[in-house]
Amino acid sequence: MTSTPRDARAEHLLRDLAPQVLAAVLRRFRDFAASEDAVQEALLAAATQWPRDGVPDEPRAWLIQVASRRTTDHVRSEAARRRREQFVVSLAPPELQVALAPDSDETPEQDDTLALLFMCCHPALSTSSAIALTLRAVGGLTTAEIAKAFLVPEATMAQRISRAKQTIKASGVPFQMPTLEERDARLGAVLHVLYLIFNEGYTTSSGPELQRTDLSSEAIRLTRAVHALLPESGEVTGLLALMLLTDARRAARTGPAGELIPLAEQDRSLWDQAAIAEGVALVSAALQGGPVGEYQLQAAIAAVHDEAARAEDTDWPQILALYDVLMQMTDNPMVTLSHAIATAMVHGPTAGLELLKALDEDARLAGNHRLDAARAHLLERAGDREGAIADYRRAASRTTSIPERDYLAAQAARLGEARK
């Protein structure tokens, strides 16, 4: 054991290793629900023991071993129960033999996360269920975080994930990388999962921190792996470019106390120029390679922002033109929100506010703080100080992100002081 202080090291390590350990255990035991339960038990054991005893020299192997023991115990218990219920002939032997047999091709260093990613996006599941399950298994997001990403109640999402686990179990889908044809069928769901994992990491939906770099970094790592697998896919390339171009601003997004710094006020000298250069090269190649998709367009928008030396140099007409095209491809309300802001930057805040009215009736954004925050910003630009204060306060009351709440409340307070 290597001694380590009681700090965030073990917590971050567990977050990083969780999907890898689940993939390894699942490949051996082929039971999604049992494997996930066992991995959760192993993570709890590590969270208790590692801060006290130190992180093991091979933490991933430690977790796999503990989780495998838990799963073996579960399988044996289930087999005994089945024998008692006299179902052993029809149910127990094949599954039990597979589960308890040593897996000769498993090595401690093997990372099956990509296979887990494609497995969870199996076509036996609806797209929404596949994405939700993968966010839980691969991204490590909580049910509440996933529900926020889908703009649905937490109870609805919990039921969706539970049904997805049962469907995977009943389907008997093998744990392995899919064929080329299967990859094509699952690719859309895979990319959407990676996009949502990155977004949750880049702007965390709740808690004291604005960002969770463990999630955004893992999303980039997995997207690089998918890109290596499918280098000719324009949308894979576009998504990787989008992540790099967005993540390049990470160091400038928070101040010394972790406070949120909006894009227009960021110190652009802190932006990662190497990531920007790589992202621009990727999106340029993707846009020349064939049909243009949503991720390529979003990456192109991010590139326009990143290539502006100052906020006032941003080519908003080009951004608006890109959003005009993107609006024809998707009915995502967040895209509509961004399109309204771009419209305001080109044609004035009144034009942007008029477009926001269409979102007032969109149930997906009911109670969402981002709509209130966008309206507050445009109202302030339009000179409606009282309206802006009300919407900033409403947005602050609705977000569960502490940095966002503090920023929005500060904007309301600033305008309140200015009117005195």
C-alpha positions in Angstrom: 0.0 0.0 0.0 1.1 3.5 -0.7 0.3 6.0 2.0 -1.9 9.0 1.0 -3.4 11.9 2.9 -7.2 12.3 3.4 -7.8 14.4 0.4 -9.7 14.2 -2.9 -7.3 11.8 -4.5 -9.2 8.6 -3.7 -12.5 10.2 -4.7 -11.3 11.3 -8.1 -9.5 7.9 -8.6 -12.8 6.0 -7.9 -14.7 8.2 -10.3 -12.2 7.5 -13.1 -12.0 3.8 -12.4 -15.7 3.0 -11.9 -16.7 2.5 -15.6 -13.5 0.6 -16.3 -14.1 -1.8 -13.3 -17.8 -2.2 -14.3 -16.7 -3.1 -17.9 -14.2 -5.7 -16.7 -16.7 -7.3 -14.2 -19.5 -7.3 -16.7 -17.3 -8.9 -19.4 -16.7 -11.8 -17.1 -20.1 -12.3 -15.5 -22.5 -11.1 -18.2 -25.1 -9.8 -15.7 -25.4 -6.0 -15.9 -27.5 -5.5 -12.8 -25.5 -7.8 -10.6 -22.2 -6.4 -11.9 -23.2 -2.9 -11.2 -24.3 -3.7 -7.7 -21.1 -5.4 -7.0 -19.0 -2.5 -8.4 -21.0 -0.1 -6.2 -20.2 -2.3 -3.2 -16.5 -2.3 -4.1 -16.5 1.5 -4.5 -18.1 1.9 -1.1 -15.5 -0.4 0.4 -12.7 1.5 -1.2 -14.1 4.9 -0.1 -14.0 3.6 3.5 -10.7 1.8 3.4 -8.4 3.8 1.1 -8.4 7.0 3.1 -7.5 5.0 6.2 -5.1 2.4 4.8 -3.8 4.1 1.7 -4.5 3.6 -2.0 -3.4 0.1 -3.3 -0.5 -0.1 -5.7 -3.0 -1.5 -8.3 -6.3 0.3 -7.5 -8.1 -0.9 -10.6 -7.1 -4.6 -10.0 -8.2 -4.2 -6.3 -11.6 -2.9 -7.3 -12.1 -5.7 -9.9 -11.1 -8.4 -7.4 -13.5 -7.1 -4.7 -16.3 -6.6 -7.2 -15.7 -10.1 -8.7 -15.9 -11.7 -5.3 -19.2 -9.9 -4.6 -20.6 -11.0 -7.9 -19.4 -14.6 -7.4 -21.1 -14.6 -4.0 -24.3 -13.3 -5.7 -24.2 -15.9 -8.4 -23.7 -18.7 -5.9 -26.5 -17.4 -3.8 -28.8 -17.2 -6.8 -27.8 -20.7 -7.8 -28.6 -22.1 -4.4 -32.0 -20.4 -4.4 -32.7 -21.8 -7.9 -31.8 -25.2 -6.7 -34.2 -24.9 -3.8 -36.9 -23.8 -6.2 -36.0 -26.6 -8.6 -35.2 -24.4 -11.5 -31.6 -25.5 -11.7 -31.9 -27.5 -15.0 -33.5 -24.7 -16.9 -31.9 -21.7 -15.4 -28.7 -22.3 -13.5 -26.0 -24.3 -15.2 -25.1 -22.3 -18.3 -25.0 -19.0 -16.5 -23.3 -20.3 -13.4 -20.6 -22.1 -15.4 -19.8 -18.9 -17.4 -19.9 -16.7 -14.3 -17.6 -18.9 -12.1 -15.1 -19.9 -14.8 -11.8 -17.9 -15.0 -11.6 -15.5 -17.9 -8.3 -16.3 -19.5 -8.1 -13.2 -21.7 -8.7 -10.7 -18.9 -5.7 -8.7 -17.8 -5.6 -6.1 -15.0 -4.7 -3.4 -17.5 -7.4 -4.1 -20.0 -9.9 -1.2 -20.3 -13.2 -2.4 -21.7 -15.0 0.9 -21.2 -15.4 1.4 -25.0 -17.1 -2.0 -25.3 -19.3 -1.1 -22.3 -20.2 2.2 -24.1 -21.4 0.4 -27.2 -23.1 -2.4 -25.3 -25.2 0.0 -23.3 -26.3 1.6 -26.6 -27.7 -1.7 -27.9 -30.6 -1.3 -30.3 -32.7 -3.5 -28.0 -33.1 -0.3 -26.0 -34.9 2.8 -27.1 -32.5 5.6 -27.8 -33.4 7.6 -24.7 -33.1 4.5 -22.5 -29.8 3.5 -24.0 -28.4 7.0 -23.4 -29.7 7.1 -19.8 -28.2 3.7 -19.0 -24.9 4.6 -20.5 -24.7 7.9 -18.6 -25.2 5.9 -15.4 -22.8 3.1 -16.2 -20.1 4.8 -18.2 -20.4 8.4 -17.1 -21.1 7.8 -13.5 -23.8 10.4 -13.4 -26.5 10.3 -10.8 -30.1 9.7 -11.7 -30.8 13.3 -10.8 -28.1 14.6 -13.1 -29.3 12.5 -15.9 -32.9 13.6 -15.4 -31.7 17.2 -15.6 -29.9 16.5 -18.9 -33.1 15.0 -20.3 -35.4 17.7 -18.8 -37.6 15.0 -17.2 -38.5 14.3 -13.5 -36.0 12.2 -11.5 -38.6 9.4 -10.8 -39.3 9.1 -14.6 -35.6 8.7 -15.2 -35.1 6.1 -12.4 -37.8 3.9 -14.0 -36.2 4.3 -17.4 -32.8 3.2 -16.2 -34.3 0.2 -14.3 -36.2 -1.0 -17.4 -33.0 -0.6 -19.5 -31.1 -2.8 -17.2 -33.7 -5.5 -17.3 -33.9 -5.3 -21.1 -30.1 -5.7 -21.4 -30.2 -8.7 -19.1 -33.1 -10.3 -21.0 -31.6 -9.7 -24.4 -28.5 -11.8 -23.7 -26.4 -9.4 -25.7 -22.7 -10.5 -25.6 -20.2 -8.1 -24.0 -17.9 -7.4 -26.9 -17.1 -4.7 -29.4 -19.9 -4.7 -32.1 -19.4 -5.4 -35.7 -19.1 -2.5 -38.2 -22.8 -2.7 -39.0 -23.7 -2.7 -35.3 -21.4 0.3 -34.7 -23.3 2.3 -37.3 -26.6 1.4 -35.7 -25.4 2.5 -32.2 -23.2 5.4 -33.1 -25.8 8.1 -32.7 -26.6 7.1 -29.2 -22.9 6.7 -28.3 -22.1 10.2 -29.4 -25.1 11.7 -27.6 -24.0 10.0 -24.4 -20.4 11.3 -24.7 -21.8 14.8 -25.5 -24.0 14.8 -22.3 -21.1 13.4 -20.1 -18.9 16.2 -21.4 -21.6 18.8 -20.8 -22.2 17.7 -17.2 -18.4 17.9 -16.6 -18.0 21.2 -18.2 -20.9 22.9 -16.4 -22.0 20.7 -13.5 -25.7 20.8 -12.9 -25.5 20.9 -9.1 -23.1 21.4 -6.2 -20.3 23.8 -5.1 -18.1 23.4 -8.2 -18.7 24.8 -11.7 -16.9 22.0 -13.4 -16.1 18.3 -13.0 -13.0 17.8 -15.0 -13.0 14.1 -14.3 -16.2 13.8 -16.4 -15.2 16.2 -19.2 -11.7 14.6 -19.4 -13.2 11.1 -19.6 -15.6 12.2 -22.3 -12.7 13.5 -24.3 -10.7 10.3 -23.8 -13.6 8.1 -24.9 -14.4 10.3 -27.9 -10.7 10.0 -28.9 -11.1 6.2 -28.7 -14.2 6.3 -30.9 -12.5 8.6 -33.3 -9.6 6.1 -33.6 -12.1 3.4 -34.3 -14.1 5.4 -36.8 -11.7 8.1 -38.2 -13.8 8.7 -41.3 -16.9 9.7 -39.4 -17.5 13.4 -39.7 -19.8 13.5 -36.7 -17.3 11.7 -34.5 -14.6 14.1 -35.7 -17.0 17.0 -35.1 -17.8 16.0 -31.6 -14.1 15.6 -30.6 -13.5 19.0 -32.1 -16.4 20.5 -30.2 -15.1 19.1 -26.9 -11.5 20.3 -27.4 -12.6 23.8 -28.5 -14.9 24.1 -25.5 -12.6 22.6 -23.0 -9.8 24.9 -24.2 -11.5 27.7 -22.2 -11.7 25.8 -18.9 -8.9 27.6 -17.1 -10.5 31.0 -17.7 -14.0 30.1 -16.7 -13.5 30.4 -12.9 -11.9 33.0 -10.7 -9.6 32.4 -7.6 -12.6 31.5 -5.4 -14.2 29.2 -8.0 -16.6 31.9 -9.1 -18.1 31.8 -12.6 -16.6 34.1 -15.2 -18.8 34.5 -18.3 -17.3 34.1 -21.8 -17.2 37.8 -22.6 -15.1 38.6 -19.5 -12.6 35.7 -19.6 -8.9 36.2 -19.8 -8.3 34.7 -23.2 -4.6 34.4 -22.7 -5.5 31.5 -20.4 -7.2 29.5 -23.2 -5.4 26.4 -24.3 -4.1 27.3 -27.7 -2.9 23.7 -28.5 -6.4 22.4 -27.9 -7.8 25.2 -30.0 -5.4 24.4 -32.9 -6.3 20.7 -32.8 -10.0 21.4 -32.6 -9.9 23.9 -35.5 -8.0 21.4 -37.6 -10.5 18.6 -36.8 -13.6 20.6 -37.5 -12.1 22.0 -40.8 -11.5 18.4 -41.9 -14.9 17.3 -40.8 -16.7 20.0 -42.7 -14.9 19.1 -45.9 -15.5 15.4 -45.6 -19.2 15.0 -46.5 -22.6 15.7 -45.1 -22.6 18.2 -42.2 -24.2 17.2 -38.9 -25.1 18.8 -35.6 -21.7 18.3 -33.9 -19.8 19.7 -36.8 -21.9 22.8 -36.7 -21.6 23.2 -33.0 -17.8 22.8 -33.3 -17.7 25.4 -36.0 -19.5 27.8 -33.7 -17.1 27.0 -30.9 -14.2 27.6 -33.3 -15.5 31.1 -34.2 -15.6 32.0 -30.5 -12.1 30.6 -29.9 -10.5 32.4 -32.8 -11.6 35.8 -31.6 -8.8 37.5 -29.8 -11.3 39.7 -27.9 -14.9 39.3 -27.1 -15.8 42.3 -29.2 -14.0 40.7 -32.2 -16.4 37.7 -32.3 -17.9 37.2 -35.7 -21.6 37.1 -34.5 -23.1 37.2 -38.0 -21.2 34.0 -38.9 -22.3 32.4 -35.6 -25.9 33.3 -36.3 -25.7 31.8 -39.8 -24.4 28.6 -38.4 -27.2 28.5 -35.8 -29.7 29.1 -38.6 -28.5 25.9 -40.3 -28.4 24.0 -36.9 -32.0 25.1 -36.2 -33.1 23.2 -39.3 -31.6 20.0 -37.9 -32.9 19.9 -34.4 -35.7 21.0 -32.1 -33.4 21.1 -29.1 -34.6 24.0 -26.9 -31.1 24.8 -25.9 -30.2 25.3 -29.5 -33.2 27.6 -29.8 -32.0 29.5 -26.8 -28.5 30.0 -28.2 -30.0 31.0 -31.5 -32.0 33.7 -29.8 -28.8 35.0 -28.1 -26.9 35.1 -31.4 -29.8 36.9 -33.0 -29.7 39.5 -30.2 -26.0 40.0 -30.8 -26.6 40.7 -34.5 -30.0 42.3 -34.6 -30.4 43.7 -31.1 -31.8 42.5 -27.8 -35.5 43.1 -28.8 -35.2 40.6 -31.6 -33.6 38.0 -29.3 -36.3 38.5 -26.7 -39.0 38.0 -29.3 -37.5 34.6 -30.2 -37.3 33.6 -26.5 -41.1 33.9 -26.3 -41.5 30.6 -28.2 -39.6 28.8 -25.4 -42.0 30.0 -22.7 -44.5 27.4 -23.7 -41.9 24.6 -24.1 -42.5 22.1 -21.3 -39.0 20.9 -21.6 -37.7 24.2 -20.2 -40.4 24.6 -17.5 -38.5 25.8 -14.4 -35.1 25.8 -16.2 -32.9 28.6 -15.0 -31.1 29.0 -18.3 -34.1 30.5 -20.0 -34.6 33.0 -17.2 -30.8 33.8 -17.2 -30.8 34.4 -21.0 -33.9 36.6 -20.8 -32.4 38.6 -17.9 -29.2 39.3 -20.0 -31.2 40.5 -23.0 -33.6 42.6 -20.8 -30.5 44.3 -19.3 -29.1 45.0 -22.7 -32.5 46.4 -23.8 -32.5 48.8 -20.8 -35.3 47.0 -18.8 -33.4 47.0 -15.5 -36.4 45.9 -13.3 -37.3 43.0 -15.6 -33.6 41.9 -15.7 -33.4 42.0 -11.9 -36.5 39.8 -11.6 -35.3 37.3 -14.1 -31.8 37.1 -12.6 -33.3 36.5 -9.2 -35.7 33.8 -10.6 -32.8 32.1 -12.4 -30.7 32.2 -9.2 -33.5 30.5 -7.3 -33.9 27.7 -9.8 -30.3 26.6 -10.4 -28.8 23.9 -8.2 -25.2 25.0 -9.2 -23.8 27.2 -6.4 -21.4 29.1 -8.7 -24.2 29.8 -11.2 -26.5 30.8 -8.4 -23.9 33.2 -6.9 -23.2 34.7 -10.3 -26.9 35.3 -11.1 -27.6 36.7 -7.7 -24.6 39.0 -8.0 -26.0 40.3 -11.4 -29.3 41.1 -9.8 -27.6 42.8 -6.9 -25.4 44.9 -9.2 -28.4 46.2 -11.1 -30.2 46.9 -7.9 -27.3 49.0 -6.6 -27.1 50.8 -9.9 -30.7 52.1 -9.6 -30.2 53.7 -6.2 
